[in-house]
Amino acid sequence: MNVRNCRSCGCIFNYVTGPVTCPACREKLEKKFQEVKEYIRENKGVGIPEVAEACEVDAGQIRQWLREERLELSAESMGFLTCETCGQPIKSGRFCEKCTMNMTRGFQEVLNAGRQKNSQPVKHDGDSAKMRYLK
């Protein structure tokens, strides 16, 4: 059994996976998330500082939800979140569409190169392919 202390309230709880917060704090955080989501939906064009102040949520937590792609800013309020690779303003996530496509293409090239390397038959010279016995 994996027992830990909650990062928010310090309560001891049985940790399974995910963030190190107890079920009660996780539920409170989910309610705050729904409140923030509704506020953004009702007030298009608001930025992170306004949402944080209105909903009494830490701006860092809102940024985390944006990076996790649980929230998305409107086009009018872009600029608060930037691509980790090129610095271009984005609505949510960690990377812009262009950088995501470049990374995907790079991963595909590496994957295909590995497949081609593994698909080539292994050549054995005459004696090395035979069975050996200890004398």
C-alpha positions in Angstrom: 0.0 0.0 0.0 1.4 3.4 -1.0 0.5 6.0 1.6 1.4 9.7 1.0 0.6 13.2 2.3 -1.6 15.4 0.2 0.3 18.4 -1.3 -2.7 20.7 -0.8 -4.0 19.9 2.7 -1.4 17.6 4.2 -3.9 14.8 4.8 -2.6 11.2 4.6 -4.3 9.1 1.9 -3.8 5.9 -0.2 -1.9 7.1 -3.3 -2.7 5.2 -6.6 -1.6 7.4 -9.6 -1.7 10.9 -10.8 -1.1 14.1 -8.8 -0.3 13.7 -5.2 -3.5 15.1 -3.9 -6.2 13.4 -1.7 -9.6 12.6 -3.2 -11.2 15.5 -1.4 -8.7 18.1 -2.7 -8.9 16.5 -6.2 -12.7 17.0 -6.1 -12.4 20.6 -5.0 -9.9 21.2 -7.8 -12.2 19.7 -10.4 -15.1 22.0 -9.2 -12.7 25.0 -9.6 -11.9 23.7 -13.1 -15.5 23.6 -14.0 -16.0 27.1 -12.6 -13.1 28.4 -14.6 -14.3 26.6 -17.8 -17.7 28.1 -17.4 -16.3 31.6 -16.7 -14.2 31.4 -19.9 -17.1 30.2 -21.9 -19.3 33.1 -20.7 -16.6 35.8 -21.0 -14.9 35.3 -24.3 -11.6 37.1 -24.7 -10.5 37.2 -21.1 -6.9 36.5 -20.1 -5.4 34.3 -17.4 -5.0 37.1 -14.8 -8.7 38.1 -15.0 -9.9 34.5 -14.8 -7.6 33.8 -11.9 -8.9 36.8 -10.0 -12.6 36.2 -10.8 -12.6 32.5 -10.0 -10.0 32.7 -7.1 -7.7 30.2 -8.7 -4.0 30.4 -9.0 -2.8 31.6 -12.4 -0.3 28.8 -12.5 -3.1 26.2 -12.1 -4.9 27.8 -15.1 -1.7 27.6 -17.2 -1.3 24.0 -16.2 -4.9 23.2 -17.4 -4.1 25.1 -20.7 -0.9 23.0 -21.1 -2.8 19.8 -20.4 -5.3 21.0 -23.1 -8.2 20.8 -20.7 -8.9 24.5 -21.3 -8.5 26.6 -24.5 -8.2 30.4 -24.8 -10.1 32.2 -27.5 -8.2 33.9 -30.4 -8.7 37.3 -28.8 -6.9 36.3 -25.6 -4.0 34.5 -27.2 -0.5 35.6 -26.1 -0.6 34.3 -22.6 0.6 30.9 -23.6 3.5 30.3 -26.1 4.9 27.3 -27.9 7.8 25.7 -26.0 9.8 25.4 -29.2 9.4 28.5 -31.3 7.6 30.9 -28.9 4.6 31.5 -31.1 1.3 32.3 -29.2 -1.0 29.3 -28.9 -4.5 28.6 -27.5 -3.6 25.5 -25.4 -1.1 22.7 -25.2 2.6 22.9 -25.3 3.4 23.3 -29.0 2.0 25.2 -32.0 0.6 23.3 -34.9 3.7 23.8 -37.0 6.1 22.5 -34.4 3.8 19.5 -33.6 3.8 18.5 -37.3 7.6 18.9 -37.4 8.0 16.7 -34.3 5.5 14.1 -35.7 7.4 14.0 -39.0 10.7 13.5 -37.1 9.3 10.7 -35.0 7.9 9.0 -38.1 11.3 9.2 -39.8 13.1 7.7 -36.8 10.5 4.9 -36.6 10.7 4.1 -40.3 14.5 4.1 -40.1 14.3 1.6 -37.2 11.9 -0.6 -39.2 14.1 -0.6 -42.3 17.2 -1.5 -40.2 15.4 -4.4 -38.5 13.9 -5.7 -41.7 17.3 -6.4 -43.3 18.2 -10.1 -42.9 21.2 -10.9 -40.7 24.0 -12.4 -42.7 26.0 -15.2 -41.2 29.4 -16.4 -42.5 29.9 -20.1 -42.9 31.4 -21.3 -39.6 29.8 -18.8 -37.2 26.3 -20.0 -38.0 27.0 -23.6 -36.9 26.3 -25.2 -33.5 29.2 -25.4 -31.1 29.9 -28.1 -28.6 32.1 -28.0 -25.5 34.8 -30.7 -25.5 
